[in-house]
Amino acid sequence: MTLRNQSGVRINWNALFIFSIVLGVLYLYQQTEKPPADLPMPIAQVRFLEILAASAQRYNARQNDLQIAAIRQDRARNICSTVEGLKFNDWLGRIESISSTLSGKAALRVRITPEIELKTMNSDLSDIGQNTLIPADSPLYKSIYNLPSKQWIRVSGLFFASQSDCIREGSLTNEGSLTEPEFVVRFTNITNIKEGSR
């Protein structure tokens, strides 16, 4: 429904209503993604996220696409100076999804910010040679078996080396890589926050 206010400005109340709902959903999403105050991030994770945030900001402020290569090169150099030995240890995140492949292995996606994700491959075929999927007979599988989505956890593991990004990132576009990166990892330890120490 479209009406005019006292100033004669047309107002589409349906669009305004939908817009307010979207804002509310976004607000709630941002609130639920924030970790509790008593769950600090390791310094290496904080530095990692700072590097990614700065790169995303540079990408969004670029003057043209010729600058993208330099942004990715700078990000790769900074990541390599921060992630020692391609390892991450006790990083804080939330379970985005846990799924099963045809062979019964677990595929895991962990969100460490609303935009950034650590993940295994999602199929047996794509995981050939990577070994990121979690075997059903492994202790790691048992540690996630009863965990729900959005559960806060601490994760440790290994990144894969990459010439273009220092560590392997799975996005298909520059925009995805720089604003919503998805890093393929091999998890080595997962701790449920409720069971582990805060």
C-alpha positions in Angstrom: 0.0 0.0 0.0 1.3 3.5 -1.0 0.3 6.6 0.9 1.4 10.2 1.1 2.5 11.8 4.3 1.7 15.4 5.2 4.7 16.6 3.1 3.3 14.9 0.1 6.1 12.2 0.1 4.9 8.8 -1.1 5.4 6.0 1.4 5.2 2.4 0.4 4.3 0.8 3.8 4.7 -2.8 2.6 8.3 -2.1 1.5 9.0 -0.2 4.7 7.6 -3.1 6.8 9.8 -5.7 4.9 12.8 -3.4 5.3 12.3 -3.2 9.0 12.1 -7.0 9.3 15.3 -7.4 7.3 17.1 -4.9 9.6 15.8 -6.8 12.6 17.0 -10.2 11.3 20.4 -8.7 10.5 20.7 -7.2 13.9 19.8 -10.6 15.6 22.2 -12.4 13.3 25.1 -10.1 14.3 24.2 -10.4 18.0 24.2 -14.2 17.9 27.5 -14.4 16.0 29.4 -12.5 18.7 31.3 -14.8 21.1 30.6 -14.5 24.8 32.9 -12.1 26.6 34.5 -15.0 28.5 35.7 -16.8 25.3 38.8 -14.9 24.2 40.4 -15.5 20.9 44.1 -16.5 20.6 46.3 -13.7 19.6 47.2 -15.5 16.3 43.5 -15.7 15.4 42.9 -12.0 16.2 45.8 -11.0 14.0 44.6 -13.3 11.2 41.1 -11.7 11.3 42.6 -8.2 11.3 44.5 -9.0 8.2 41.4 -10.4 6.4 39.3 -7.4 7.6 41.9 -4.9 6.3 42.0 -6.7 2.9 38.2 -6.7 2.6 38.2 -3.0 3.4 40.8 -2.3 0.7 38.8 -4.4 -1.8 35.6 -2.5 -1.2 37.5 0.8 -1.4 39.4 0.0 -4.6 39.4 2.4 -7.5 39.3 -0.3 -10.1 39.9 -4.1 -10.5 43.6 -3.6 -11.4 44.3 -3.2 -7.7 42.9 -6.6 -6.7 46.1 -8.5 -7.5 48.1 -6.2 -5.2 45.5 -6.6 -2.4 45.6 -10.4 -2.6 49.4 -10.4 -2.7 49.7 -8.2 0.4 47.1 -10.3 2.2 49.1 -13.5 1.4 52.3 -12.0 2.6 50.7 -10.9 5.9 49.0 -14.2 6.4 52.3 -16.1 5.9 54.0 -13.9 8.5 51.2 -14.7 11.0 50.3 -18.4 10.4 53.4 -20.2 11.5 53.8 -23.7 10.0 50.4 -23.6 8.5 48.9 -24.4 11.9 46.1 -22.9 13.9 45.5 -23.8 17.6 42.4 -23.5 19.8 40.8 -21.0 17.5 37.3 -19.9 18.5 34.4 -20.5 16.1 30.8 -21.7 15.7 29.6 -24.8 13.9 28.0 -23.8 10.6 27.2 -27.3 9.5 28.0 -30.9 9.9 27.1 -33.3 7.1 27.9 -36.8 6.0 29.4 -38.0 2.7 28.4 -41.2 0.8 31.2 -43.1 2.6 30.0 -41.9 6.0 32.8 -39.4 6.6 31.9 -36.1 8.2 32.2 -32.7 6.4 32.5 -29.8 8.8 32.1 -26.0 8.3 33.1 -23.7 11.1 32.4 -20.0 11.0 35.0 -17.8 12.8 33.3 -14.6 11.9 30.0 -14.0 10.0 32.1 -13.6 6.8 35.0 -16.1 7.4 34.9 -19.9 7.4 37.2 -22.8 8.0 36.0 -26.0 6.3 36.7 -29.5 5.1 35.9 -30.6 1.6 32.3 -31.7 1.2 32.5 -34.9 -0.8 34.7 -37.9 -1.1 35.7 -37.1 -4.7 36.8 -33.5 -4.0 38.7 -34.7 -0.9 41.0 -37.1 -2.8 44.6 -36.3 -1.9 43.5 -33.8 0.7 42.2 -36.0 3.6 40.2 -33.2 5.2 37.0 -35.3 5.7 36.7 -36.8 9.2 36.6 -40.6 9.2 33.7 -42.2 11.2 36.0 -44.3 13.3 38.2 -41.4 14.4 38.2 -39.6 17.8 37.5 -36.3 16.0 34.3 -37.8 14.6 33.2 -38.8 18.1 33.9 -35.3 19.4 31.4 -33.7 16.9 28.8 -36.4 16.8 26.4 -34.8 19.2 27.2 -31.1 18.5 24.4 -28.9 17.1 24.7 -26.1 14.6 25.8 -22.7 16.1 27.6 -24.5 19.0 30.7 -22.6 20.1 33.9 -24.7 19.8 37.6 -24.4 19.7 39.4 -25.9 16.8 43.0 -26.8 15.9 44.3 -28.0 12.6 46.4 -27.3 9.5 45.9 -25.0 6.5 47.1 -26.0 3.0 49.8 -24.0 1.3 48.8 -21.9 -1.6 51.0 -19.8 -3.9 48.3 -17.2 -4.5 46.9 -16.8 -1.0 49.6 -18.3 1.2 46.9 -20.7 2.5 44.3 -22.4 0.4 41.0 -20.5 0.0 38.1 -22.0 -1.8 36.2 -19.1 -3.3 35.7 -19.0 -7.1 35.8 -15.2 -7.4 38.1 -12.4 -6.2 35.1 -10.9 -4.4 34.4 -14.1 -2.5 38.0 -14.6 -1.6 38.5 -11.1 -0.3 35.2 -10.4 1.4 33.9 -13.9 2.4 36.8 -16.3 2.4 36.4 -20.0 2.9 39.7 -21.7 4.0 40.1 -25.4 3.4 41.7 -27.1 6.4 42.4 -30.4 8.0 41.0 -30.3 11.6 43.1 -32.1 14.2 41.2 -31.3 17.4 37.8 -29.9 18.3 36.7 -29.0 21.8 33.1 -28.4 22.8 33.1 -25.1 24.8 30.6 -26.6 27.2 32.9 -29.4 28.0 36.2 -27.6 27.7 37.8 -24.9 29.7 36.8 -21.3 29.0 
